[in-house]
Amino acid sequence: MALQPDDLLDARGLPCPLPLLKAKQSLVRLSPGQLLEVMATDAGSWRDFETFVAQSVHEMPAREERGDVYHYWIRKGGEPDS
């Protein structure tokens, strides 16, 4: 994967909805346009992240499953600070 994240969140082992909640907390610390990579093992996170991105200003340029770990790349939306 050629995407270079600005931050990495390891949410492996956390049950639903914790991976998504922790990702939301991580996104707050990023600037618009920055990329967050999330690793999770909860199968429900696949649907959770898809729904979250569809209902937010954020984008998910990629996601993939590697064995029992789900990887999500979320680009923070919104206007960059001037």
BELGI-V707766 format. One line per field, one symbol per residue. ss: DSSP state (a for helix, b for strand, c for the rest). phi: phi as a letter, one per 40 degrees, with the letter a starting at -180 (. if undefined). burial: 1 if it has 9 or more other ideal C-beta (glycine too) atoms within 8 Angstrom, else 0. Layout:
ss=???
phi=???
burial=???
//
This chain:
ss=ccccccbbbbbccccccaaaaaaaaaaaacccccbbbbbbccccaaaaaaaaaaccccbbbbbbbbccbbbbbbbccccccc
phi=.ccbccabbcbcgccdcddccccccccccccdgcbbbbbabccccdcdcccdccbbccbbcaaabbgbbcbbbbccchcccc
burial=0010101010100101011101110110010101111111110011011101100001010110000011111111000000
//
